[in-house]
């Protein structure tokens, strides 16, 4: 009977201990009562390490061995490097193309403005006062200098654009040889697009140059006619003066 009471008491004590929230001092008592409890308390701290190790292990096993070898092969690295080169070349080409197009457009505008001023001068030839004539010629000269500066800028950007085209073509060939087919196709498409855009811009500047050439020819003819008219007028005035005498 006494043994039964002792076992019941022990069971009550154990239940009370497990249902109670332990303080820091209680944990020491529990560790003395059950040495394995200390190991259970340390488990959460060590679980992070075990989980990390497990995730690393799973990550390694998740990638097939053949794929690891492929990713580290020379051919794969060369293809990736070729793709990077084509991307950089495409960026270089696009920037130089935009710069050249803008410079050609600005040149064409400057030429058209000069043509308009020269035609205005020819239309008012002999009708303006000397001061008005000088002012208009000053505007024409300023616009001529502006067009010359724009043309110099066009030549500068065109030289850079040609270098970008050469680099892009070499990058496309390198990508094709290395097996980076998609990169090669992409940059070749960019090369064709850049060439077509520059061709269209040059058509605009060529039209402006044509108008300028026609205006110059018209100016030469009109100036010759005007000087002939002045000479005839002076001759008629001189003859009239002689007749009066």
Residue pairs with C-beta under 8 A, 6 or more apart in sequence:
17 30
17 33
20 26
22 30
27 37
27 41
30 37
31 37
31 38
70 76
75 178
75 179
78 178
78 179
79 175
79 178
79 179
79 180
80 180
81 178
82 171
82 174
82 175
82 178
82 180
82 183
83 175
83 180
83 183
85 171
85 174
85 175
86 168
86 171
86 172
86 175
86 180
86 183
86 184
86 186
86 187
87 183
88 171
89 164
89 167
89 168
89 170
89 171
89 187
90 168
90 186
90 187
90 190
92 164
92 167
92 168
93 161
93 164
93 165
93 167
93 168
93 190
93 191
93 194
94 190
94 194
95 164
96 157
96 160
96 161
96 163
96 164
97 161
97 164
97 194
97 197
97 198
99 157
99 160
99 161
100 154
100 157
100 158
100 160
100 161
100 198
100 201
101 197
101 198
101 201
103 150
103 153
103 154
103 156
103 157
104 154
104 198
104 201
104 202
104 204
104 205
105 201
105 204
106 150
106 153
107 147
107 150
107 151
107 153
107 154
107 205
107 208
108 204
108 205
108 207
108 208
110 143
110 146
110 147
110 150
111 147
111 205
111 208
111 209
111 211
111 212
112 208
112 211
113 143
113 146
114 140
114 143
114 144
114 146
114 147
114 212
115 208
115 211
115 212
115 215
117 136
117 139
117 140
117 143
118 140
118 215
118 216
118 219
119 215
119 218
120 136
121 136
121 137
121 140
122 218
122 219
122 222
124 136
125 222
125 223
125 226
126 226
126 229
128 136
154 205
161 194
161 198
165 191
165 194
165 195
168 187
168 190
168 191
168 194
169 191
171 187
172 184
172 187
172 188
172 191
173 184
175 181
175 183
175 184
175 187
176 184
